[in-house]
Amino acid sequence: MGIIVRRSLNVEILMAGTRSVAITLSTRQRELLERLVRSKKASQQLVERCRIVLLSAAGRLNEAQAQQLGVDRQRVRRWRRRWAAEMESLSSAEDAGASDVDLQQCIEQVLSDGARSGAPAKFSAEQIAGLIALACEPPSDSALPVSHWTPPELAREAVRKGLVESISPRQVDRFLAQRTCDRTRASTGSPRRTNAKTPSNTKPMSKRFARSTDKPHSLQGKARTS
């Protein structure tokens, strides 16, 4: 009898250890995940991970998802757990008034590959959303005597407001480089970029730079008249 009880207990522990993590999604999160699945610009990896989250929220078990998507069950479990670990941060970012662009960026951050060393992400989705929201505000709201944000000033203000414990200006610039919102461009003085890979410029465009960009057109005009 004792052997049977121990075996039954071991089976229950095994089933509990393999139980799929429950996933819940808000309406906005579901819409953004579905938008990424339909996007032609999203990578195949991101689309696959979005589908895993959507299927998990629909109650599909890991093994059933693996068969449907044609992937290993461990991959499904990994991204299901990754999303579960960030659900609270995503909800907090949404409650804080994050725009669809902000929230989508947070989702992509959660579903992106982490550091190869295996170290956990230093900044949560909620912190990234808070930092971007701060960049959308004019510096005057923080009583700063400047007209536009720069990465060092944003880094100092984020620490002062308790958004992060510490962050480098370079990391701030990386987050802003992924942002194309008009409000952020206005508050940082960044010119509109048509290529997302172009390095961000967080300083206002000077008159000297503006004049230099006009030179090719004037030279072309002279070439046509000659």
Secondary structure by P-SEA (a helix, b strand, c coil): caaaaaaaaaaaaaaaaaccbbbbbcaaaaaaaaaaaacccccaaaaaaaaaaaaaaacccaaaaaaaacccaaaaaaaaaaaaaaaaaaaaaaaacccaaaaaaaaaaaacccccccccccccaaaaaaaaaaaaccccccccccccccaaaaaaaaaaacccccccaaaaaaaaaacccaaaaaaaccccccccccccccccccaaaaaaaaaaaaaaaaaaac
